[in-house]
Amino acid sequence: MISSDISASAAGRRPVLRTLAAVAALSLAATACGGSKDDAGGDGGNVTLSVTVWNMGKTPEFKALFDAFEAANPGIKVKPVDILADDYADKVTTMLAGGDDTDVITMKNVTDYSRYSSRGQLTELTDLAKAPEAAQLAGLDAFDVGGKYYALPYRQDFWLLYYNKKLFDQAGAKYPGTLTWDEYVKLAQQLTKDTGGKKVYGTYQHTWRSVVQAIAAAQTGGDQLGGEYSFFADQYAVALGLQKAGATLDFGTASAQKSDYKTMFETGATAMLPMGTWYIANLLSGKAEGKIDVDWAIAPMPQRPGATGVTTFGSPTAFAVNKKAEHADAAKKFVQFAAGKAGAEALSGIGVVPAFKSPEITEAYFKLKGMPADETSKKAFEPDKVVLEMPVSDKTSDVDTILKEEHELIMVGEKSAADGIRSMSERVKSEVLN
């Protein structure tokens, strides 16, 4: 997500004709949203700042940030360039390749960031990254490219374990604390049931490769760019064991049906859900609006046997300035605002975890209506170590593609875990590292 669905891997290339069509369509959309140069610099020197977003109506953080920024900067109006979440990486890649002048580009994950920064498509923001306030930004190091920065994080998400308290109560199961992976599997099996033709799974492991691979790397110290992947083995044993036991929706079905982890959890189809902290905002807003009726809480991500402390993985979400931005100065102002204290206050007010850290922000976060305030939930919110979901390198995108392809083959049973891991190593070494 890494989100955001920050953990989803970048999609592959599309055929040339489709790409050219996307360039034309997106250029028109961006023009409509951002306005012309004359319009943007019109009456009173006002500026219309265009920002790429995904699923604007379902992603409350964008509206919160835009409203707060406009209130602090009356001369600037923010216009979103809204893109479907599943299409976001492809369409932004097409936009930048086509010379689009949208001002601010939201970096959904560090894999995309590494691609755009290495291609010279983003404006350098090292001056902002070196400013005193930036020292309080969690996840800033992920955007360090040879000592230069081309984006600033405004969110810092990490993975934890969501659970449905009602389903635990019905099963007579104790709420989870810090579980080992073996305990997690056993608990998932205990909570799985089929009543009245409705299957309730003990847990739901989403289809993203990070659900298996990123947590394995974080908790073993393995290098996802290194070309040697034996450290994935234990986590694949967990994932495949859950499938074999029927304690989670199998990967093939989840992929074919394009299962939504939100629907799985909010309809009571699963008792547990490993997922990123970005989901908290959706749960809080859904409960407040009466759209969600689930009694939920959070616990730390399960750990390897003998682990000391809680280690999980995560990924920052950032804003960058397009190298061809129409309004570069206003764009930089927006990026600095979103990554700073004012942006953090706007985000934490709706349950989004900001990158800017302070005791006051954390305290305010847990005072939000609907936020679970038990000690385990608070502990889950303060892991001892958060490892970057995927390292940033000029090789990140190519490695990510191989790991995703082999992950899917393992999870649908086309390859054994051992064969898939061997293939990952061979392909990364021959196709990328050499």
N, C-alpha and C positions, 0 to 999 in steps of 0.2 A: 503496500500500500502501500507494503508496504503498504487511499483513500482513498482512501481515503480510500474513496477506496484506493489510499495511497499505495497498496501492496500489489495491485494488478500489473502484470508484465506488459511491456510495450507490444502493440500488435505488429504483425508483419507488414511488409510492403504490399500495396495494392497494385493492380494492373494500371498501365500508363493512362489509358483513356479515362478510367475512373478517377485517377489522381488529378488529371487536367480539369475534369468536370468539377471536382471538389474545390480546386483553386478558384475557378470562376464563381461558384456559388458562395464560397466563403468571402471572397473579395467584395461581392455585393452586400453580404450580410454585415461585414465589418464597416463598410461605407455607411450603411443605414444606421448602424449603432453609433459609430464614432463621429459622424458628421464630416463635412468637408473642412478644409483648412480655414476657409472664410467663415463658415458657420462657427467653428470652434473658437475663433478669435474675434467674434462679433461684439455685440453690444456690451459696453463696460469692460472689455477685455476678458470676457468669460471664456473658459476652456471646457470643451467636452472631452473627457478622458475615457478611452475605450479599454476595457479589461476582459480578457478571456476567462470564462467560468464554465463549469459543467452543472447541468441540472439545477439551474438557479432557483426554481421553485421548491426544490427539496433539499437545498443546501443553505441553511439559514445564516451561516457565517458570512457569506458574501453581502447579503443585505445589511447585516449588522455593521460590517466594516465600511460599506459604501455610505450608509446613513451617517455614521460617526465622522467620516472624513469630510463629507459635504458640509456637515454642521460646523466643522473646524475650519473649512476652507470655502467660504461662500461663493468665491469666484470660479469654482471648479465643479462641474457636473459629471458624475460617473455614469457611463453607459456600458452595461455588460454585453459581451459577445457570447451568447449562451450556446453551448455545445452539449450534445448527449454524452454522458459519462463514458459509455462504451466506445464512443468514436473520438474521444478527446485527443488521445496521443496522435492518432493518424491525422486528424484535421489540423491540429496545431503544427505538426510537422509540415503538412502541405502549405499552410499559410506562410510559415517562415521561409520555406523554399521558394515560394512564389513572390516574395518581396512585399507581403502584406504590411501595412503600417499601423496595425493595432498597437496601442501604447504599452500596456502592461500584459505580460504573459504569466499566467499562474502555472507554477511548476508542481504538477500533481505528484511527481515522485523524482527521486534523484537520478534514476535511469534516464528519464527524458532530459533532465538538466544536463547530464554529462554529454548527451548527444548534441544539444543546442549550443552549449558553451564551447565544445570542441570544434563546432562548425563556424564559430565567429558570428552567431546570430543574436547574441545578447550584449547589452551594454555593460561595461565593467562598472561595478559598484563597490570597489575596494575602499573608497573613501568612507562610504556609509558603514561598511563592515568593521572599519577601524575606529569608528566613533565611540566615545565612552559608553553610551547607552547600549551598544551592541554587545558589550561584555556580558550582559544578562540574557543573551539569546541562547537557549538550548538548541542544539542541532546546527549551529552556524558552521562548525568544522566540515560538515558534509558538503559545503559549497566552496571549499578551498580548492582551487585549481592552480597548483604551482604558485601559491602565495597570492593569487588574485581571486576576487569574488565577483560573480555575475548574478547573484540573487541573495535575498535576505529571507529567512524563515519567519513566518507569522504563526504557524502552528507546529507543535511538536507532539506527535501522537506515538503511542506505544501500545503493545498488545497486552491484554489481560483476559480474565475469564468471566463472562457474564453468566448468570444463572437465574432460573425462574423459581422463586421461593415456593410458590403454590405447588408446583410439580414435585419439589423436594418434600414438602409436607405430606402430600398425598402418598408418596412412596415410603414415608417414614425414614427418610435419609437425612443425615446431618449435613448442614450447610458446609460448603467447602472452605477450607483454609488454604494453606500452602500445600498443595498436593504434589506427590511424585507422579511421573507419567504412568506408572503401574497402577497407582491408586485412582488416577483419573480414568483409566480404561475400565477398571472394576466398577467404579461409580457409574460410568456411562452404561454399562451392562445392567446394573441394578435398576437404573431409572428408565430403561427401555421397556415399553409395554404396548400392547395392542388391545384396545378396548372398544367395543362397538364398531369395529371396522376402521377405527382411526389409529394410525401408528404414531406413537410418541417416541422419538429417539432420545437416547440419553445425552447425546451431544450432536453437534453439527460442525463438521470440518469443511470449510468452504474450499472451492476448487483452486484457489490461488496457490502457486507453488510455495510461496513464503510460509504458508501454514505448516508445511513440513520442513522445507529447506532453510528458511531464514532463522527459525527457532533453533534448529539443529546447529547452525553456524554460531549463533549467539551463545548457546549454552555449552558448546564444546571448544570454542575458539577457532573453529574451522574457517578457511578462507574460500569464499565462493568464487573468487577470481583465480584461484591457484591451480586448477586443473586436476586436483586430487580430491575425491568426494566420498571416501569411505566413512567420513563422519556423519553422513546422511543416514546410514544404515539403521540405527536404533529408532530414529523418528519415522522412517518408513515402516518399520515393524509395528509401531503404534498405530499409524494411519491405516495400514492394511489389516491389522488385527481388529480394529473397530469395524471396518467394512465387513470382514468375514463373520463377525459376531452379530451383524445386523444392528449395531448400536449407533450407527450414523447412516445418513442417506449416502448410498454409494456414489462414487465419483462420476461414473457413466451416466447415471440417472440425473444427478445434479447438473451435469454439463448439458445434457440433451434438453432438459427442461429449463435451463438457464435459471436455476434456483436462486432466489433472493434470500440472503441470510437474515435480512430484516423480517421478511414474511415468516420464515421458519421460526424465529424466536418470538415474534409478537403474536402469532396465532397459537402458540403453545405446542408447536410440532417438535420442539427440542427443549430439553431441560437445561442444557449448557451450550455455550457458544464462545469459543476463543475468537476474539476480534479486537480491533483497535479502539482507542479511546474516542475516536471521532464519532462513534455510534451513540455516545452518551447524549449528545445534543439532540439527536433524532428521538431518542426515548423520552427525554424531558419535554420536548415540544409536543410530541405525540400524546403524552399523558395530559399535558396542560390543555390541549385542544379536544380532549375526549376521544381521540382516534385510536389510542392504544390502551389496553387494559391488561397490563402484565405487571406483577409485583416482582421487581428485579433487584438484584444487587450484584456486586463484583467481588472477585477474589484474584489473587496473583496468578499469573500463568503457571501451570505445572512445571516442576523442575526435575532435573536428573537426580537419581539416587545419590545421597551424600553431598549434595550441593549446599554451599554456605551462602545465605542471602538469596535474593530474588533477581534473576537475570532474565530479561526479555529482549525483544527487538522492537524497533520503531523506525519512524521516518519523519523528517520534517516536511512541511509543505511551504512553499515559498512563492514570492512574487519577484519577477524579473522585468527589466525594461527591454523591449524590443530594440535591436540595433537600428531599425528603420522607424522607430516610433515617431508619430506625428507631433507629439507634445512631450519631449524627453524630460524637460525640467519638471513639469507637473507629475509625470510618471515617477520620477525619482522621489518627489515629495510624498506621493502616495505610498510607495514601497517603504520608505522610512517611517511613515505614520503607522502603517499596518503592523510593522515589526516592533514598534515601540510600546511604551506604557499605555498610551491612549488606545491603541489597537487591541492590546491585551485585555484592557477593561471591557471593551465592546465584545470581545470573543468570550471571555469567561462569564459574562452576564447571560449568555445563552447556552452555556455548558460545553463550549469548545475549549480544548486545552491549548493555551497560547504558548508560543516559543519564549516569549518574554517572561522571566520567572521572578517572583518576589513573594515573600510570606503573605502579604496582603492579598495578592491575586489568588493564592491557593485557599486562603481562609474564606474569601468571598465565594469561591467556586463551590465549596461544600455547604454553603448556606443557601444554595439555590433550592427552590421548591421542587420536591420530588427526587432530589439527589440522596442516595442512600448514605447514611452517616455513621454506620456501624464501624467498629475498629478494623474489621477485615477489609472493608471497602476502602478505608483510608490507607491501609497498608498496601493494598493493590495499587493505589495511586502514587505510591512512592517506592518504586522498585530500586534495588541497590545498583543495578546496572542496566542501561538501555544501549544495545548494540545497533548500529546502523543496519537497516534492512538489507541493503545491497551496497557494497563499496562503490565509490565513484572513481571511474577511470575511463580512458578512451576505449577500453575493451568491454565496459559494463554492458552495453546494449547487446553486443554479439554474444557474450556469455549468457546473458539473461535469456535470450532466445533459445539457445541450446538446452539450458536447464529446464525451461518451460516445456519444450517439446518432449524431452525424456521423462519429465515428471508425469505428463499426461499418459504416456505409454505405460508407465509403471502402474499408475492408479486405475487404468481400465483393464489391466491384466495382459496387455500385449507383450510386456516384458516383465521378468522377475525384478525385484528390487536390486539384486546383485548385478544382473545384466544391464539394467538401466543405469546404475551408478558407474559401471565399467564403461558404458558407452558415453556418458557425460564426460568422463575423464579423457577418453580417447579423442572425442570430438573437440573439446575445448583446447586440448594441446595441439591437435593437428590443424584445426580450422581458425583458431584465434591466436594462441600464444606463439605458434611457430609461423 
